[in-house]
């Protein structure tokens, strides 16, 4: 088909706060906007960034996956613990 599919890994703060990401699609740079509070495994559609055929241009579908850090510093761990407490308080 004319549509293209790709997957990118993002750290958790970019999924929660939102971000702009530049990805390479066959040598062409495409910027995608990740909305705040996006879930892992969400798929964003970028219109007219897929394959070009005679008269039609397909879309680009970007699957977002959560990328956890391989190394967690004590400071990072402390912040995650604080987030855990905030979530527990807000969910009663």
N, C-alpha and C positions, 0 to 999 in steps of 0.2 A: 504494500500500500504506500500511500504518500506520507503517512504519519511516521514520525520518529519517536522512539522511546529511550529514555536513559534514566539512570538512578544516580543521585548524589548523596553523600553522607555529610550530615551537618551536626555540629555540637549542639547540645541541648539549649544553650542560651540563645542561639539563632532561631530555633523553633519557637521558643517562648516569646522572645522580644521582636522577632521578625528581622529580616535582612534583605540585602540585595546581593545576589550571587552571579558571578560571571562564569559561564560554562562554555566549553569549546564544542562546537557541532561541526565536524568535518572541516576544521580550520577557521570557522567563522565564530566570532565571539558573540554570545547571546546573554543578555542580562535578564535574570528572572527576579521577581519580587516575592519573597516569602512573607506572607502575612503573619502578624503576631498570633501566638497561640495555635500554631499549626501542629497537627499531630504527626508523629512518625508514620510512615507508609502513605501519607497523603500524596496525591498526584496533582500537579499543577499543569494546566494547559496553556501553552504559549502559541497563540494563533499565528499562522503563516511563517513558522520557522522550521517546517518539515521539508520533505523532498519536493522539488519542483518538477512537474511533468509538463506536458504540452500546454495545458491551459489552467492547471490547478496547482496550488501550493498546499501541501499538507501542514499539519500542526505538529508541534513538539510537545511530548508529554514527559514531565520530569517527576519521578518518584523520589520523595524525600525520606531518608532513613536517619535515625538517630545514631550518632557516632559517639560512643562513650570514650572517655580518655583512657589510654593504656596505663598511664602513671597518674596517681592521684596524690597531690601534696597534702600535708596536714591542714593547710589553710583551705584548700578546696574541699576537703572532707568536712571541715568545720562549717563551711557555708552550706553544704548539702544537708548537714544535720540541722542547721537553722531553718532551711526550707522545709524539711520534714516536719519540724515542730510547728511551723506556720500552717502547713497543710492540715495537720492533725487538729489544730485549734479552729481552723475555719470550717472543718467538716464535723465538728462537734464530737 
